[in-house]
Every structure is written in structure tokens, then in C-alpha cells.
């Protein structure tokens, strides 16, 4: 029964990692990133809802007296 030749596995694995690294570097280098990001002020508008001005009581069934 012939034995499996594993002498080239290390070379193949290392070359695979090198190629994957190069491919990912090329993919990342194609992205455009902002050089100087600035904070944008987000204007939040206050919406009045009817339950903000009223006090509401929430009665759970377990909190009612027996």
C-alpha cells in the first residue's frame, strides 16, 4: 500500500496563506475611507405624545389585592 507524500503540504499551505493575504489586501485597498471624519450634529425633533403629559398607572393582574 503506497504512503501519502506530505512533503509538499507545507509549501502549499504557506503559499495559500500568502495568496489569501494578498487577495484581502487588494480588496481592502479598494475601499475609500474618509481622511478626516467630522461629527455631524443630528437634530432630534421632540414629538409630543399624549401619554407624556399624563400620569398613567399600570395595574398588573398579579399586583391587584386578593
N, CA and C of each residue as an Amber inpcrd file, in Angstrom:
protein
   198
   0.8430000  -1.1720000   0.0000000   0.0000000   0.0000000   0.0000000
   0.8930000   1.2420000   0.0000000   0.7050000   2.1500000  -0.9580000
   1.6030000   3.3120000  -1.0360000   1.2940000   4.3310000   0.0680000
   2.3180000   5.0000000   0.4850000   2.1500000   6.0170000   1.5230000
   1.8880000   7.3650000   0.8790000   1.2080000   8.2040000   1.6420000
   0.8570000   9.5270000   1.1410000   2.0670000  10.4460000   1.2680000
   2.3800000  11.1140000   0.1750000   3.5360000  12.0160000   0.1650000
   3.1030000  13.3820000   0.6980000   3.5790000  13.7450000   1.8720000
   3.1760000  15.0060000   2.5060000   4.3040000  16.0330000   2.4810000
   5.3040000  15.8270000   1.6610000   6.4570000  16.7340000   1.6630000
   6.1090000  18.1040000   1.0800000   5.1140000  18.1870000   0.2140000
   4.7800000  19.4640000  -0.4160000   3.6330000  20.1950000   0.2930000
   3.0960000  19.6060000   1.3350000   1.9540000  20.2150000   2.0030000
   2.3100000  21.5470000   2.6410000   3.4490000  21.6230000   3.2490000
   3.8390000  22.8720000   3.9070000   3.9610000  24.0000000   2.8880000
   4.5510000  23.7120000   1.7690000   4.6880000  24.7240000   0.7140000
   3.3200000  25.1560000   0.2080000   2.4290000  24.2100000   0.0140000
   1.0920000  24.5420000  -0.4830000   0.3090000  25.3670000   0.5380000
   0.4060000  25.0140000   1.7980000  -0.3270000  25.7430000   2.8350000
   0.2210000  27.1580000   2.9700000   1.5240000  27.3020000   2.9680000
   2.1130000  28.6390000   3.0910000   1.8000000  29.5020000   1.8760000
   1.8300000  28.9150000   0.7090000   1.5010000  29.7020000  -0.4810000
   0.0240000  30.0690000  -0.5000000  -0.8370000  29.2000000   0.0140000
  -2.2520000  29.5190000   0.0970000  -2.4880000  30.6970000   1.0330000
  -1.8260000  30.7050000   2.1830000  -1.9670000  31.8270000   3.1100000
  -1.4380000  33.1220000   2.4990000  -0.3590000  33.0310000   1.7910000
   0.1990000  34.2200000   1.1460000  -0.7590000  34.7740000   0.0880000
  -1.3350000  33.9070000  -0.7160000  -2.2780000  34.3480000  -1.7450000
  -3.5280000  34.9290000  -1.1080000  -4.0390000  34.3140000  -0.0480000
  -5.2100000  34.8510000   0.6350000  -4.9210000  36.2220000   1.2410000
  -3.7530000  36.3670000   1.8140000  -3.3750000  37.6550000   2.3830000
  -3.3250000  38.7280000   1.2950000  -2.7360000  38.3930000   0.1670000
  -2.6330000  39.3660000  -0.9320000  -4.0230000  39.7120000  -1.4710000
  -4.8890000  38.7260000  -1.6070000  -6.2380000  38.9900000  -2.1140000
  -6.9930000  39.9070000  -1.1580000  -6.9030000  39.6500000   0.1480000
  -7.6030000  40.5000000   1.1120000  -7.0200000  41.9020000   1.1490000
  -5.7170000  42.0070000   0.9990000  -5.1140000  43.3380000   0.9670000
  -5.5840000  44.1220000  -0.2520000  -5.6970000  43.4630000  -1.3700000
  -6.1790000  44.1440000  -2.5660000  -7.6500000  44.5460000  -2.4330000
  -8.4320000  43.6970000  -1.7910000  -9.8420000  44.0370000  -1.5960000
  -9.9880000  45.2200000  -0.6440000  -9.2140000  45.2290000   0.4160000
  -9.3040000  46.3120000   1.3990000  -8.7810000  47.6120000   0.8090000
  -7.7740000  47.5390000  -0.0290000  -7.1880000  48.7640000  -0.5790000
  -8.1220000  49.4640000  -1.5630000  -9.1400000  48.7830000  -2.0580000
 -10.0700000  49.3980000  -2.9940000 -11.1580000  50.2010000  -2.2980000
 -11.2500000  50.0960000  -0.9710000 -12.2600000  50.8490000  -0.2330000
 -11.7900000  52.2860000  -0.0390000 -12.7240000  53.2010000  -0.1460000
 -12.4140000  54.6050000   0.0940000 -12.8430000  54.9700000   1.5120000
 -11.8880000  55.3830000   2.3110000 -12.1660000  55.7950000   3.6750000
 -12.0290000  57.3050000   3.7690000 -12.8240000  57.9060000   4.6400000
 -12.7240000  59.3380000   4.8450000 -11.4250000  59.6610000   5.5780000
 -10.7410000  60.6870000   5.1100000  -9.4660000  61.0260000   5.7380000
  -9.6780000  61.7350000   7.0710000 -10.6410000  62.6480000   7.1090000
 -10.8670000  63.4030000   8.3310000 -12.3580000  63.3770000   8.6630000
 -12.8010000  62.3610000   9.3750000 -14.2340000  62.2950000   9.6740000
 -14.6250000  63.3560000  10.7040000 -15.7140000  64.0270000  10.4460000
 -16.1930000  65.0550000  11.3620000 -17.5310000  64.6230000  11.9360000
 -17.7890000  65.0860000  13.1340000 -19.0480000  64.7520000  13.7760000
 -20.1720000  65.5760000  13.1600000 -21.2210000  64.9170000  12.8360000
 -22.3760000  65.6210000  12.2970000 -23.4100000  65.7340000  13.4040000
 -23.9370000  66.9160000  13.5730000 -24.9310000  67.1100000  14.6220000
 -26.2840000  66.6600000  14.1100000 -26.8500000  65.7240000  14.8100000
 -28.1450000  65.2100000  14.4180000 -29.2060000  65.9760000  15.1910000
 -30.1180000  66.5720000  14.4750000 -31.1720000  67.3450000  15.1120000
 -32.3210000  66.4090000  15.4650000 -32.5640000  66.2990000  16.7380000
 -33.6610000  65.4540000  17.1790000 -34.8690000  66.3240000  17.4120000
 -35.9380000  65.9560000  16.7960000 -37.1650000  66.7270000  16.9670000
 -37.9910000  66.1020000  18.0780000 -38.4790000  66.9480000  18.9460000
 -39.2760000  66.4740000  20.0730000 -40.7080000  66.2720000  19.6100000
 -41.1680000  65.0410000  19.6690000 -42.5300000  64.7550000  19.2730000
 -43.3720000  64.6230000  20.5260000 -44.4510000  65.3550000  20.5590000
 -45.3030000  65.2810000  21.7410000 -46.2960000  64.1350000  21.5860000
 -46.3040000  63.3000000  22.5570000 -47.2280000  62.1710000  22.5620000
 -48.2150000  62.3780000  23.6950000 -49.4100000  61.8630000  23.5720000
 -50.4210000  62.1390000  24.6050000 -50.0860000  61.5540000  25.9680000
 -49.2880000  60.5120000  26.0170000 -49.0090000  59.9210000  27.3170000
 -47.8340000  60.5790000  28.0270000 -47.1780000  61.5400000  27.4080000
 -46.0850000  62.2240000  28.0990000 -46.6050000  63.2060000  29.1480000
 -47.7500000  63.7960000  28.8880000 -48.2580000  64.7990000  29.8280000
 -49.1250000  64.1960000  30.9090000 -49.6050000  62.9960000  30.7050000
 -50.4830000  62.3690000  31.6870000 -49.7130000  61.3390000  32.5100000
 -50.1850000  61.1790000  33.7530000 -49.6340000  60.1210000  34.5850000
 -50.4990000  58.8960000  34.3860000 -49.8850000  57.8290000  33.9940000
 -50.6640000  56.6120000  33.7650000 -50.2600000  55.5650000  34.7800000
 -51.2410000  54.8410000  35.2430000 -51.0000000  53.7780000  36.2120000
 -51.1770000  52.4390000  35.5080000 -50.2080000  51.5880000  35.6620000
 -50.2660000  50.2630000  35.0450000 -50.5640000  49.2700000  36.1590000
 -51.6730000  48.6000000  36.0550000 -52.0620000  47.6100000  37.0610000
 -51.8700000  46.2160000  36.4680000 -50.9600000  45.5090000  37.0470000
 -50.7540000  44.1300000  36.6130000 -51.7250000  43.2210000  37.3560000
 -52.1330000  42.1330000  36.7520000 -53.0770000  41.2290000  37.4570000
 -52.4750000  40.6600000  38.7310000 -51.1860000  40.4600000  38.7940000
 -50.5900000  39.8780000  39.9930000 -50.4580000  40.8840000  41.1190000
 -50.5090000  42.1970000  40.7840000 -50.3500000  43.1870000  41.8320000
 -51.6690000  43.6290000  42.4480000 -52.7690000  43.1390000  41.9230000
 -54.0640000  43.5030000  42.4900000 -54.2880000  42.7890000  43.8150000
 -55.0000000  43.4250000  44.7140000 -55.2770000  42.7280000  46.0000000
 -56.2460000  41.5800000  45.8060000 -56.1280000  40.5830000  46.6550000
 -56.9910000  39.4070000  46.5490000 -58.3500000  39.6650000  47.1640000
